[in-house]
Amino acid sequence: MTRAEPKRSGGCACGAVRFKTFGEPVRGGLCHCMTCRKAHAAAFNPFLVFTSEQVEIQGEMKAWESSPGYVRWFCPQCGSRVVGGAEGDQEISLGSFDEPGQFAPQYESWVIRKEPWMPQVADIQFEQNRVP
C-alpha cells in the first residue's frame, strides 16, 4: 500500500501516544456491548476500523485481551484507550481523533444493550456482533 498524506490523526488524553491513519476507514459504527461501555465509561463506543497497514502509532502502550483474539491498547500514563483490534483490523475510538465531524456511523452493534433513552443512530442494526 502506498501511503498518502494522513487523512486523520489523534492520540490519548495526555499526548504521550499519537497515531495517524492513512486512507479511508474500512467501516465505522457504534458498539453498545458491555465491554465497550465499561472500557470507555460511556453508554456506547463510536469507532472507525482501519487495516493494520493504514495505522501508524507512536508512544508506549499497554494492552489487555478483553475477549478471545481482541486486544485493547491504552496509554499507561493517562489510561486512554488508543486502539483495539483483531485479525488485522485496527479499531480507533472516534473520541481519540483530533478533528470532530469527519464520521457518521454506518451501523450499530449490540443494540440489545443500548440505553432505552438513546434514539436509533444508524439504519443498520445488529442485536449482537456485526454480521459481515
C-alpha positions, 0 to 999 in steps of 0.5 A: 500500500502506498501511503498518502498524506494522513487523512486523520490523526489523534492520540490519548488524553495526555499526548504521550501516544499519537497515531495517524491513519492513512486512507479511508476507514474500512467501516465505522459504527457504534458498539453498545456491548458491555465491554465497550461501555465499561472500557470507555465509561460511556453508554456506547463506543463510536469507532472507525476500523482501519487495516493494520497497514493504514495505522501508524502509532507512536508512544508506549502502550499497554494492552489487555485481551478483553475477549478471545483474539481482541486486544485493547491498547491504552496509554499507561500514563493517562489510561486512554484507550488508543486502539483495539483490534483483531485479525488485522483490523485496527479499531480507533475510538472516534473520541481519540481523533483530533478533528470532530465531524469527519464520521457518521456511523454506518451501523450499530452493534449490540443494540440489545444493550443500548440505553432505552433513552438513546434514539436509533443512530444508524439504519443498520442494526445488529442485536449482537456482533456485526454480521459481515 
